[in-house]
Amino acid sequence: MTGPRCRVCGRRLRSARWRARGIGPVCARRNQSQPAPRIPTPTPDHHIPGQDELPLVHHQPTLWSL
């Protein structure tokens, strides 16, 4: 009988826990050892210290904006 297999290496998965994940314990450990790359949060370069931003105000449409 061929049961569910690991999506990474193709080994047969014996435990229901690993069948639900679709990946074996060895491959799961191997993937955890490589942390996901972190993308730094961009900082706005248009901000000047001491400068306040004005709130956006909805304007009435004009003939020229249609």
All heavy atoms as TSV, in Angstrom:
chain	resi	resn	atom	element	x	y	z
A	1	MET	N	N	0.838	-1.179	0.000
A	1	MET	CA	C	0.000	0.000	0.000
A	1	MET	C	C	0.888	1.249	0.000
A	1	MET	O	O	1.830	1.365	0.762
A	1	MET	CB	C	-0.864	-0.020	1.264
A	1	MET	CG	C	-1.721	1.200	1.407
A	1	MET	SD	S	-2.697	1.075	2.898
A	1	MET	CE	C	-2.284	2.613	3.640
A	2	THR	N	N	0.595	2.187	-0.849
A	2	THR	CA	C	1.340	3.440	-0.873
A	2	THR	C	C	0.498	4.504	-0.199
A	2	THR	O	O	-0.649	4.750	-0.582
A	2	THR	CB	C	1.667	3.864	-2.314
A	2	THR	OG1	O	0.456	4.034	-3.018
A	2	THR	CG2	C	2.525	2.838	-3.008
A	3	GLY	N	N	1.037	5.089	0.839
A	3	GLY	CA	C	0.321	6.114	1.591
A	3	GLY	C	C	0.749	7.494	1.133
A	3	GLY	O	O	1.466	7.657	0.145
A	4	PRO	N	N	0.330	8.507	1.862
A	4	PRO	CA	C	0.746	9.868	1.526
A	4	PRO	C	C	2.255	10.019	1.658
A	4	PRO	O	O	2.879	9.381	2.504
A	4	PRO	CB	C	0.027	10.736	2.552
A	4	PRO	CG	C	-0.920	9.859	3.273
A	4	PRO	CD	C	-0.575	8.454	2.983
A	5	ARG	N	N	2.806	10.829	0.834
A	5	ARG	CA	C	4.258	11.014	0.811
A	5	ARG	C	C	4.610	12.477	1.068
A	5	ARG	O	O	3.808	13.367	0.833
A	5	ARG	CB	C	4.813	10.578	-0.533
A	5	ARG	CG	C	4.526	9.108	-0.807
A	5	ARG	CD	C	5.540	8.533	-1.751
A	5	ARG	NE	N	5.385	7.098	-1.856
A	5	ARG	CZ	C	6.132	6.225	-1.196
A	5	ARG	NH1	N	7.052	6.634	-0.388
A	5	ARG	NH2	N	5.948	4.936	-1.356
A	6	CYS	N	N	5.829	12.679	1.541
A	6	CYS	CA	C	6.348	14.017	1.822
A	6	CYS	C	C	6.462	14.794	0.514
A	6	CYS	O	O	6.938	14.267	-0.494
A	6	CYS	CB	C	7.714	13.908	2.502
A	6	CYS	SG	S	8.511	15.489	2.807
A	7	ARG	N	N	6.015	16.026	0.538
A	7	ARG	CA	C	6.065	16.855	-0.673
A	7	ARG	C	C	7.480	17.257	-1.040
A	7	ARG	O	O	7.741	17.616	-2.179
A	7	ARG	CB	C	5.245	18.128	-0.474
A	7	ARG	CG	C	3.764	17.871	-0.472
A	7	ARG	CD	C	3.017	19.145	-0.283
A	7	ARG	NE	N	3.090	19.511	1.135
A	7	ARG	CZ	C	2.814	20.699	1.616
A	7	ARG	NH1	N	2.457	21.653	0.823
A	7	ARG	NH2	N	2.889	20.927	2.916
A	8	VAL	N	N	8.407	17.193	-0.082
A	8	VAL	CA	C	9.779	17.625	-0.340
A	8	VAL	C	C	10.646	16.473	-0.833
A	8	VAL	O	O	11.256	16.548	-1.887
A	8	VAL	CB	C	10.389	18.259	0.932
A	8	VAL	CG1	C	11.824	18.667	0.696
A	8	VAL	CG2	C	9.559	19.452	1.376
A	9	CYS	N	N	10.682	15.366	-0.044
A	9	CYS	CA	C	11.613	14.283	-0.370
A	9	CYS	C	C	10.932	13.030	-0.911
A	9	CYS	O	O	11.587	12.157	-1.454
A	9	CYS	CB	C	12.452	13.918	0.853
A	9	CYS	SG	S	11.475	13.204	2.190
A	10	GLY	N	N	9.619	12.902	-0.740
A	10	GLY	CA	C	8.905	11.752	-1.270
A	10	GLY	C	C	8.835	10.555	-0.336
A	10	GLY	O	O	8.319	9.508	-0.725
A	11	ARG	N	N	9.356	10.659	0.889
A	11	ARG	CA	C	9.259	9.542	1.830
A	11	ARG	C	C	7.820	9.349	2.274
A	11	ARG	O	O	7.022	10.280	2.285
A	11	ARG	CB	C	10.114	9.815	3.072
A	11	ARG	CG	C	11.578	9.818	2.804
A	11	ARG	CD	C	12.326	10.078	4.087
A	11	ARG	NE	N	13.745	10.238	3.843
A	11	ARG	CZ	C	14.586	10.787	4.677
A	11	ARG	NH1	N	14.165	11.232	5.846
A	11	ARG	NH2	N	15.849	10.903	4.388
A	12	ARG	N	N	7.510	8.114	2.673
A	12	ARG	CA	C	6.161	7.794	3.137
A	12	ARG	C	C	5.942	8.411	4.504
A	12	ARG	O	O	6.782	8.337	5.386
A	12	ARG	CB	C	5.978	6.279	3.216
A	12	ARG	CG	C	4.546	5.869	3.473
A	12	ARG	CD	C	4.366	4.379	3.326
A	12	ARG	NE	N	5.069	3.622	4.347
A	12	ARG	CZ	C	4.549	3.316	5.545
A	12	ARG	NH1	N	3.342	3.680	5.844
A	12	ARG	NH2	N	5.247	2.624	6.414
A	13	LEU	N	N	4.777	9.052	4.704
A	13	LEU	CA	C	4.436	9.676	5.983
A	13	LEU	C	C	3.621	8.686	6.797
A	13	LEU	O	O	2.552	8.253	6.383
A	13	LEU	CB	C	3.646	10.970	5.755
A	13	LEU	CG	C	4.379	12.041	4.954
A	13	LEU	CD1	C	3.460	13.207	4.665
A	13	LEU	CD2	C	5.614	12.507	5.702
A	14	ARG	N	N	4.128	8.331	7.989
A	14	ARG	CA	C	3.463	7.318	8.801
A	14	ARG	C	C	2.524	7.917	9.829
A	14	ARG	O	O	1.536	7.305	10.193
A	14	ARG	CB	C	4.507	6.461	9.506
A	14	ARG	CG	C	5.335	5.664	8.503
A	14	ARG	CD	C	6.378	4.876	9.197
A	14	ARG	NE	N	7.409	5.807	9.677
A	14	ARG	CZ	C	8.584	5.445	10.134
A	14	ARG	NH1	N	8.894	4.181	10.210
A	14	ARG	NH2	N	9.462	6.331	10.531
A	15	SER	N	N	2.798	9.091	10.331
A	15	SER	CA	C	1.999	9.690	11.389
A	15	SER	C	C	0.887	10.561	10.797
A	15	SER	O	O	1.080	11.234	9.777
A	15	SER	CB	C	2.896	10.551	12.280
A	15	SER	OG	O	2.130	11.297	13.182
A	16	ALA	N	N	-0.265	10.553	11.458
A	16	ALA	CA	C	-1.385	11.382	10.999
A	16	ALA	C	C	-1.034	12.864	11.092
A	16	ALA	O	O	-1.482	13.672	10.283
A	16	ALA	CB	C	-2.633	11.077	11.820
A	17	ARG	N	N	-0.211	13.198	12.097
A	17	ARG	CA	C	0.203	14.594	12.270
A	17	ARG	C	C	0.978	15.088	11.054
A	17	ARG	O	O	0.738	16.177	10.548
A	17	ARG	CB	C	1.053	14.694	13.525
A	17	ARG	CG	C	1.673	16.035	13.751
A	17	ARG	CD	C	2.547	15.980	14.994
A	17	ARG	NE	N	3.375	17.154	15.088
A	17	ARG	CZ	C	4.454	17.242	15.811
A	17	ARG	NH1	N	4.843	16.201	16.527
A	17	ARG	NH2	N	5.158	18.338	15.851
A	18	TRP	N	N	1.907	14.269	10.576
A	18	TRP	CA	C	2.724	14.671	9.433
A	18	TRP	C	C	1.951	14.554	8.128
A	18	TRP	O	O	2.198	15.300	7.187
A	18	TRP	CB	C	4.006	13.850	9.401
A	18	TRP	CG	C	4.827	14.090	10.626
A	18	TRP	CD1	C	5.067	13.201	11.631
A	18	TRP	CD2	C	5.464	15.298	11.018
A	18	TRP	NE1	N	5.820	13.779	12.611
A	18	TRP	CE2	C	6.079	15.074	12.262
A	18	TRP	CE3	C	5.574	16.554	10.445
A	18	TRP	CZ2	C	6.794	16.068	12.929
A	18	TRP	CZ3	C	6.287	17.527	11.122
A	18	TRP	CH2	C	6.883	17.282	12.336
A	19	ARG	N	N	1.006	13.622	8.063
A	19	ARG	CA	C	0.156	13.533	6.868
A	19	ARG	C	C	-0.653	14.811	6.698
A	19	ARG	O	O	-0.847	15.291	5.580
A	19	ARG	CB	C	-0.794	12.346	6.978
A	19	ARG	CG	C	-0.135	11.042	6.688
A	19	ARG	CD	C	-1.170	9.930	6.667
A	19	ARG	NE	N	-0.522	8.708	7.101
A	19	ARG	CZ	C	-1.021	7.836	7.939
A	19	ARG	NH1	N	-2.228	8.016	8.448
A	19	ARG	NH2	N	-0.342	6.784	8.280
A	20	ALA	N	N	-1.151	15.360	7.824
A	20	ALA	CA	C	-1.941	16.588	7.760
A	20	ALA	C	C	-1.084	17.764	7.269
A	20	ALA	O	O	-1.576	18.623	6.538
A	20	ALA	CB	C	-2.530	16.908	9.128
A	21	ARG	N	N	0.190	17.781	7.665
A	21	ARG	CA	C	1.079	18.851	7.221
A	21	ARG	C	C	1.552	18.646	5.780
A	21	ARG	O	O	1.880	19.602	5.088
A	21	ARG	CB	C	2.300	18.928	8.121
A	21	ARG	CG	C	1.984	19.393	9.515
A	21	ARG	CD	C	3.205	19.396	10.354
A	21	ARG	NE	N	3.701	20.764	10.471
A	21	ARG	CZ	C	4.845	21.099	11.044
A	21	ARG	NH1	N	5.618	20.171	11.520
A	21	ARG	NH2	N	5.197	22.341	11.128
A	22	GLY	N	N	1.655	17.383	5.370
A	22	GLY	CA	C	2.114	17.088	4.015
A	22	GLY	C	C	3.624	17.097	3.863
A	22	GLY	O	O	4.136	17.022	2.754
A	23	ILE	N	N	4.327	17.188	4.977
A	23	ILE	CA	C	5.786	17.227	4.947
A	23	ILE	C	C	6.291	16.420	6.137
A	23	ILE	O	O	5.683	16.436	7.204
A	23	ILE	CB	C	6.299	18.686	4.981
A	23	ILE	CG1	C	7.802	18.738	4.780
A	23	ILE	CG2	C	5.881	19.397	6.225
A	23	ILE	CD1	C	8.330	20.147	4.589
A	24	GLY	N	N	7.373	15.695	5.971
A	24	GLY	CA	C	7.905	14.840	7.018
A	24	GLY	C	C	8.661	15.617	8.088
A	24	GLY	O	O	9.006	16.781	7.903
A	25	PRO	N	N	8.946	14.960	9.236
A	25	PRO	CA	C	9.617	15.654	10.333
A	25	PRO	C	C	11.041	16.082	9.989
A	25	PRO	O	O	11.493	17.144	10.410
A	25	PRO	CB	C	9.595	14.643	11.469
A	25	PRO	CG	C	9.393	13.322	10.829
A	25	PRO	CD	C	8.614	13.572	9.589
A	26	VAL	N	N	11.749	15.277	9.219
A	26	VAL	CA	C	13.131	15.623	8.854
A	26	VAL	C	C	13.134	16.850	7.944
A	26	VAL	O	O	13.894	17.800	8.155
A	26	VAL	CB	C	13.823	14.427	8.163
A	26	VAL	CG1	C	15.202	14.807	7.671
A	26	VAL	CG2	C	13.891	13.245	9.113
A	27	CYS	N	N	12.259	16.871	6.974
A	27	CYS	CA	C	12.185	18.019	6.054
A	27	CYS	C	C	11.672	19.263	6.774
A	27	CYS	O	O	12.106	20.373	6.480
A	27	CYS	CB	C	11.299	17.684	4.864
A	27	CYS	SG	S	11.985	16.398	3.804
A	28	ALA	N	N	10.765	19.083	7.723
A	28	ALA	CA	C	10.255	20.227	8.480
A	28	ALA	C	C	11.376	20.845	9.308
A	28	ALA	O	O	11.511	22.066	9.364
A	28	ALA	CB	C	9.103	19.797	9.378
A	29	ARG	N	N	12.196	20.004	9.964
A	29	ARG	CA	C	13.326	20.517	10.737
A	29	ARG	C	C	14.332	21.216	9.847
A	29	ARG	O	O	14.889	22.251	10.189
A	29	ARG	CB	C	14.011	19.373	11.477
A	29	ARG	CG	C	13.745	19.409	12.945
A	29	ARG	CD	C	14.482	18.316	13.685
A	29	ARG	NE	N	13.661	17.091	13.640
A	29	ARG	CZ	C	14.067	15.922	13.181
A	29	ARG	NH1	N	15.286	15.749	12.762
A	29	ARG	NH2	N	13.266	14.891	13.157
A	30	ARG	N	N	14.577	20.639	8.692
A	30	ARG	CA	C	15.539	21.227	7.765
A	30	ARG	C	C	15.066	22.596	7.287
A	30	ARG	O	O	15.846	23.527	7.151
A	30	ARG	CB	C	15.723	20.289	6.565
A	30	ARG	CG	C	16.929	20.615	5.745
A	30	ARG	CD	C	17.145	19.614	4.627
A	30	ARG	NE	N	17.306	18.263	5.146
A	30	ARG	CZ	C	16.855	17.171	4.548
A	30	ARG	NH1	N	16.209	17.265	3.411
A	30	ARG	NH2	N	17.035	15.995	5.069
A	31	ASN	N	N	13.768	22.741	7.047
A	31	ASN	CA	C	13.234	24.019	6.586
A	31	ASN	C	C	13.207	25.056	7.697
A	31	ASN	O	O	13.285	26.241	7.431
A	31	ASN	CB	C	11.833	23.841	5.996
A	31	ASN	CG	C	11.873	23.146	4.656
A	31	ASN	OD1	O	12.908	23.129	3.998
A	31	ASN	ND2	N	10.768	22.575	4.258
A	32	GLN	N	N	13.068	24.627	8.965
A	32	GLN	CA	C	13.053	25.570	10.069
A	32	GLN	C	C	14.431	26.132	10.362
A	32	GLN	O	O	14.549	27.213	10.916
A	32	GLN	CB	C	12.509	24.913	11.330
A	32	GLN	CG	C	11.018	24.743	11.328
A	32	GLN	CD	C	10.529	24.104	12.608
A	32	GLN	OE1	O	11.316	23.651	13.432
A	32	GLN	NE2	N	9.222	24.046	12.757
A	33	SER	N	N	15.469	25.416	9.986
A	33	SER	CA	C	16.821	25.891	10.278
A	33	SER	C	C	17.186	27.088	9.402
A	33	SER	O	O	18.104	27.817	9.708
A	33	SER	CB	C	17.836	24.778	10.074
A	33	SER	OG	O	17.893	24.410	8.717
A	34	GLN	N	N	16.472	27.297	8.321
A	34	GLN	CA	C	16.727	28.428	7.438
A	34	GLN	C	C	15.629	29.460	7.663
A	34	GLN	O	O	14.528	29.332	7.137
A	34	GLN	CB	C	16.729	27.985	5.982
A	34	GLN	CG	C	17.761	26.938	5.668
A	34	GLN	CD	C	17.564	26.343	4.299
A	34	GLN	OE1	O	16.598	26.639	3.610
A	34	GLN	NE2	N	18.489	25.495	3.891
A	35	PRO	N	N	15.892	30.505	8.453
A	35	PRO	CA	C	14.860	31.496	8.713
A	35	PRO	C	C	14.496	32.264	7.446
A	35	PRO	O	O	15.320	32.428	6.542
A	35	PRO	CB	C	15.491	32.413	9.751
A	35	PRO	CG	C	16.953	32.241	9.572
A	35	PRO	CD	C	17.154	30.832	9.085
A	36	ALA	N	N	13.268	32.694	7.401
A	36	ALA	CA	C	12.807	33.466	6.249
A	36	ALA	C	C	13.533	34.805	6.216
A	36	ALA	O	O	13.789	35.404	7.259
A	36	ALA	CB	C	11.310	33.680	6.342
A	37	PRO	N	N	13.872	35.269	5.031
A	37	PRO	CA	C	14.563	36.558	4.956
A	37	PRO	C	C	13.644	37.690	5.413
A	37	PRO	O	O	12.453	37.691	5.119
A	37	PRO	CB	C	14.911	36.694	3.473
A	37	PRO	CG	C	13.977	35.790	2.770
A	37	PRO	CD	C	13.656	34.681	3.717
A	38	ARG	N	N	14.206	38.615	6.153
A	38	ARG	CA	C	13.432	39.754	6.642
A	38	ARG	C	C	13.587	40.917	5.677
A	38	ARG	O	O	14.687	41.245	5.255
A	38	ARG	CB	C	13.928	40.172	8.009
A	38	ARG	CG	C	13.625	39.109	9.059
A	38	ARG	CD	C	13.691	39.692	10.420
A	38	ARG	NE	N	12.950	40.959	10.398
A	38	ARG	CZ	C	12.810	41.755	11.419
A	38	ARG	NH1	N	13.349	41.449	12.542
A	38	ARG	NH2	N	12.153	42.886	11.331
A	39	ILE	N	N	12.484	41.533	5.360
A	39	ILE	CA	C	12.493	42.702	4.493
A	39	ILE	C	C	12.338	43.923	5.399
A	39	ILE	O	O	11.360	44.025	6.137
A	39	ILE	CB	C	11.356	42.634	3.464
A	39	ILE	CG1	C	11.523	41.390	2.603
A	39	ILE	CG2	C	11.312	43.893	2.621
A	39	ILE	CD1	C	10.372	41.125	1.674
A	40	PRO	N	N	13.281	44.835	5.389
A	40	PRO	CA	C	13.170	45.989	6.275
A	40	PRO	C	C	11.993	46.877	5.884
A	40	PRO	O	O	11.657	47.009	4.712
A	40	PRO	CB	C	14.497	46.721	6.090
A	40	PRO	CG	C	15.015	46.258	4.789
A	40	PRO	CD	C	14.473	44.867	4.573
A	41	THR	N	N	11.378	47.472	6.879
A	41	THR	CA	C	10.264	48.368	6.630
A	41	THR	C	C	10.799	49.669	6.052
A	41	THR	O	O	11.694	50.291	6.628
A	41	THR	CB	C	9.521	48.665	7.947
A	41	THR	OG1	O	9.162	47.435	8.538
A	41	THR	CG2	C	8.298	49.508	7.705
A	42	PRO	N	N	10.263	50.076	4.903
A	42	PRO	CA	C	10.768	51.315	4.308
A	42	PRO	C	C	10.351	52.530	5.136
A	42	PRO	O	O	9.266	52.579	5.692
A	42	PRO	CB	C	10.128	51.344	2.925
A	42	PRO	CG	C	8.933	50.485	3.044
A	42	PRO	CD	C	9.244	49.454	4.090
A	43	THR	N	N	11.237	53.481	5.218
A	43	THR	CA	C	10.920	54.728	5.895
A	43	THR	C	C	10.669	55.786	4.834
A	43	THR	O	O	11.369	55.819	3.818
A	43	THR	CB	C	12.077	55.167	6.806
A	43	THR	OG1	O	13.251	55.282	6.011
A	43	THR	CG2	C	12.313	54.172	7.922
A	44	PRO	N	N	9.692	56.630	5.052
A	44	PRO	CA	C	9.432	57.651	4.033
A	44	PRO	C	C	10.591	58.640	3.959
A	44	PRO	O	O	11.021	59.188	4.972
A	44	PRO	CB	C	8.145	58.320	4.510
A	44	PRO	CG	C	8.058	58.014	5.960
A	44	PRO	CD	C	8.760	56.709	6.162
A	45	ASP	N	N	11.101	58.836	2.770
A	45	ASP	CA	C	12.229	59.744	2.612
A	45	ASP	C	C	11.765	61.174	2.338
A	45	ASP	O	O	12.569	62.082	2.242
A	45	ASP	CB	C	13.152	59.267	1.497
A	45	ASP	CG	C	12.418	59.071	0.192
A	45	ASP	OD1	O	11.179	59.070	0.202
A	45	ASP	OD2	O	13.091	58.923	-0.843
A	46	HIS	N	N	10.460	61.365	2.197
A	46	HIS	CA	C	9.939	62.701	1.928
A	46	HIS	C	C	9.585	63.457	3.210
A	46	HIS	O	O	9.158	64.590	3.159
A	46	HIS	CB	C	8.701	62.615	1.038
A	46	HIS	CG	C	7.558	61.910	1.689
A	46	HIS	ND1	N	7.443	60.545	1.659
A	46	HIS	CD2	C	6.497	62.362	2.383
A	46	HIS	CE1	C	6.343	60.198	2.325
A	46	HIS	NE2	N	5.756	61.279	2.778
A	47	HIS	N	N	9.780	62.828	4.375
A	47	HIS	CA	C	9.423	63.460	5.636
A	47	HIS	C	C	10.586	64.303	6.146
A	47	HIS	O	O	11.722	63.852	6.218
A	47	HIS	CB	C	9.057	62.411	6.684
A	47	HIS	CG	C	8.659	62.998	7.996
A	47	HIS	ND1	N	7.462	63.640	8.165
A	47	HIS	CD2	C	9.293	63.055	9.177
A	47	HIS	CE1	C	7.383	64.062	9.415
A	47	HIS	NE2	N	8.487	63.720	10.049
A	48	ILE	N	N	10.283	65.518	6.509
A	48	ILE	CA	C	11.276	66.423	7.068
A	48	ILE	C	C	10.948	66.608	8.545
A	48	ILE	O	O	9.796	66.870	8.884
A	48	ILE	CB	C	11.256	67.781	6.336
A	48	ILE	CG1	C	11.568	67.557	4.851
A	48	ILE	CG2	C	12.239	68.754	6.959
A	48	ILE	CD1	C	11.375	68.783	4.005
A	49	PRO	N	N	11.910	66.439	9.449
A	49	PRO	CA	C	11.619	66.601	10.870
A	49	PRO	C	C	11.021	67.984	11.157
A	49	PRO	O	O	11.493	68.998	10.665
A	49	PRO	CB	C	12.982	66.454	11.545
A	49	PRO	CG	C	13.810	65.699	10.573
A	49	PRO	CD	C	13.303	66.076	9.215
A	50	GLY	N	N	9.943	67.990	11.953
A	50	GLY	CA	C	9.274	69.239	12.302
A	50	GLY	C	C	8.186	69.641	11.318
A	50	GLY	O	O	7.464	70.603	11.540
A	51	GLN	N	N	8.074	68.937	10.209
A	51	GLN	CA	C	7.058	69.265	9.213
A	51	GLN	C	C	5.831	68.401	9.474
A	51	GLN	O	O	5.940	67.198	9.657
A	51	GLN	CB	C	7.593	69.000	7.806
A	51	GLN	CG	C	6.606	69.307	6.710
A	51	GLN	CD	C	7.179	68.996	5.332
A	51	GLN	OE1	O	8.266	68.424	5.242
A	51	GLN	NE2	N	6.472	69.366	4.301
A	52	ASP	N	N	4.653	69.004	9.483
A	52	ASP	CA	C	3.413	68.266	9.687
A	52	ASP	C	C	2.750	67.992	8.351
A	52	ASP	O	O	2.847	68.797	7.423
A	52	ASP	CB	C	2.445	69.069	10.566
A	52	ASP	CG	C	2.984	69.228	11.974
A	52	ASP	OD1	O	3.676	68.306	12.436
A	52	ASP	OD2	O	2.686	70.260	12.601
A	53	GLU	N	N	2.065	66.846	8.274
A	53	GLU	CA	C	1.322	66.537	7.053
A	53	GLU	C	C	-0.098	67.050	7.190
A	53	GLU	O	O	-0.703	66.950	8.252
A	53	GLU	CB	C	1.314	65.029	6.815
A	53	GLU	CG	C	2.669	64.490	6.444
A	53	GLU	CD	C	2.590	63.040	5.989
A	53	GLU	OE1	O	1.516	62.613	5.544
A	53	GLU	OE2	O	3.610	62.360	6.094
A	54	LEU	N	N	-0.619	67.602	6.141
A	54	LEU	CA	C	-1.990	68.088	6.134
A	54	LEU	C	C	-2.925	66.935	5.807
A	54	LEU	O	O	-2.603	66.082	4.971
A	54	LEU	CB	C	-2.153	69.197	5.101
A	54	LEU	CG	C	-1.331	70.459	5.350
A	54	LEU	CD1	C	-1.492	71.422	4.187
A	54	LEU	CD2	C	-1.750	71.116	6.650
A	55	PRO	N	N	-4.093	66.895	6.438
A	55	PRO	CA	C	-5.036	65.827	6.120
A	55	PRO	C	C	-5.611	66.014	4.715
A	55	PRO	O	O	-5.728	67.136	4.222
A	55	PRO	CB	C	-6.118	65.989	7.188
A	55	PRO	CG	C	-6.033	67.405	7.615
A	55	PRO	CD	C	-4.594	67.798	7.465
A	56	LEU	N	N	-5.948	64.897	4.081
A	56	LEU	CA	C	-6.558	64.963	2.757
A	56	LEU	C	C	-7.996	65.416	2.900
A	56	LEU	O	O	-8.731	64.945	3.769
A	56	LEU	CB	C	-6.504	63.598	2.079
A	56	LEU	CG	C	-5.109	63.090	1.746
A	56	LEU	CD1	C	-5.204	61.698	1.152
A	56	LEU	CD2	C	-4.411	64.022	0.787
A	57	VAL	N	N	-8.416	66.336	2.047
A	57	VAL	CA	C	-9.770	66.879	2.092
A	57	VAL	C	C	-10.441	66.549	0.772
A	57	VAL	O	O	-9.867	66.745	-0.300
A	57	VAL	CB	C	-9.735	68.412	2.313
A	57	VAL	CG1	C	-11.139	68.977	2.347
A	57	VAL	CG2	C	-8.989	68.744	3.586
A	58	HIS	N	N	-11.669	66.038	0.861
A	58	HIS	CA	C	-12.425	65.722	-0.347
A	58	HIS	C	C	-12.945	67.020	-0.969
A	58	HIS	O	O	-13.598	67.809	-0.292
A	58	HIS	CB	C	-13.588	64.791	-0.020
A	58	HIS	CG	C	-14.441	64.485	-1.211
A	58	HIS	ND1	N	-14.010	63.696	-2.223
A	58	HIS	CD2	C	-15.688	64.884	-1.551
A	58	HIS	CE1	C	-14.949	63.608	-3.152
A	58	HIS	NE2	N	-15.983	64.320	-2.740
A	59	HIS	N	N	-12.640	67.241	-2.208
A	59	HIS	CA	C	-13.096	68.445	-2.897
A	59	HIS	C	C	-14.269	68.092	-3.800
A	59	HIS	O	O	-14.377	66.976	-4.298
A	59	HIS	CB	C	-11.963	69.034	-3.742
A	59	HIS	CG	C	-10.834	69.537	-2.915
A	59	HIS	ND1	N	-10.901	70.677	-2.187
A	59	HIS	CD2	C	-9.584	69.040	-2.703
A	59	HIS	CE1	C	-9.762	70.874	-1.559
A	59	HIS	NE2	N	-8.927	69.872	-1.858
A	60	GLN	N	N	-15.099	69.089	-4.035
A	60	GLN	CA	C	-16.222	68.912	-4.945
A	60	GLN	C	C	-15.697	68.797	-6.367
A	60	GLN	O	O	-14.750	69.501	-6.740
A	60	GLN	CB	C	-17.171	70.127	-4.864
A	60	GLN	CG	C	-17.902	70.241	-3.546
A	60	GLN	CD	C	-18.943	69.142	-3.398
A	60	GLN	OE1	O	-19.472	68.636	-4.380
A	60	GLN	NE2	N	-19.196	68.753	-2.175
A	61	PRO	N	N	-16.252	67.903	-7.176
A	61	PRO	CA	C	-15.795	67.818	-8.559
A	61	PRO	C	C	-16.147	69.092	-9.323
A	61	PRO	O	O	-17.183	69.696	-9.081
A	61	PRO	CB	C	-16.534	66.610	-9.112
A	61	PRO	CG	C	-17.669	66.378	-8.188
A	61	PRO	CD	C	-17.290	66.951	-6.863
A	62	THR	N	N	-15.275	69.482	-10.202
A	62	THR	CA	C	-15.539	70.643	-11.049
A	62	THR	C	C	-15.711	70.185	-12.475
A	62	THR	O	O	-15.528	69.007	-12.795
A	62	THR	CB	C	-14.366	71.627	-10.979
A	62	THR	OG1	O	-13.212	70.973	-11.511
A	62	THR	CG2	C	-14.107	72.081	-9.559
A	63	LEU	N	N	-16.064	71.104	-13.326
A	63	LEU	CA	C	-16.234	70.779	-14.742
A	63	LEU	C	C	-14.917	70.277	-15.334
A	63	LEU	O	O	-14.887	69.383	-16.161
A	63	LEU	CB	C	-16.732	72.019	-15.508
A	63	LEU	CG	C	-16.945	71.845	-17.012
A	63	LEU	CD1	C	-18.029	70.781	-17.250
A	63	LEU	CD2	C	-17.348	73.129	-17.661
A	64	TRP	N	N	-13.787	70.805	-14.839
A	64	TRP	CA	C	-12.486	70.439	-15.396
A	64	TRP	C	C	-12.022	69.072	-14.910
A	64	TRP	O	O	-11.185	68.434	-15.539
A	64	TRP	CB	C	-11.452	71.494	-15.019
A	64	TRP	CG	C	-11.799	72.819	-15.594
A	64	TRP	CD1	C	-12.298	73.889	-14.913
A	64	TRP	CD2	C	-11.727	73.212	-16.953
A	64	TRP	NE1	N	-12.535	74.929	-15.756
A	64	TRP	CE2	C	-12.200	74.531	-17.032
A	64	TRP	CE3	C	-11.346	72.587	-18.118
A	64	TRP	CZ2	C	-12.277	75.232	-18.229
A	64	TRP	CZ3	C	-11.417	73.294	-19.300
A	64	TRP	CH2	C	-11.868	74.602	-19.354
A	65	SER	N	N	-12.566	68.597	-13.785
A	65	SER	CA	C	-12.127	67.295	-13.278
A	65	SER	C	C	-12.948	66.150	-13.853
A	65	SER	O	O	-12.666	64.996	-13.591
A	65	SER	CB	C	-12.218	67.270	-11.757
A	65	SER	OG	O	-13.563	67.378	-11.345
A	66	LEU	N	N	-14.009	66.431	-14.583
A	66	LEU	CA	C	-14.856	65.375	-15.147
A	66	LEU	C	C	-14.319	64.840	-16.432
A	66	LEU	O	O	-13.569	65.243	-17.140
A	66	LEU	CB	C	-16.277	65.885	-15.351
A	66	LEU	CG	C	-16.993	66.282	-14.078
A	66	LEU	CD1	C	-18.361	66.843	-14.419
A	66	LEU	CD2	C	-17.144	65.107	-13.158
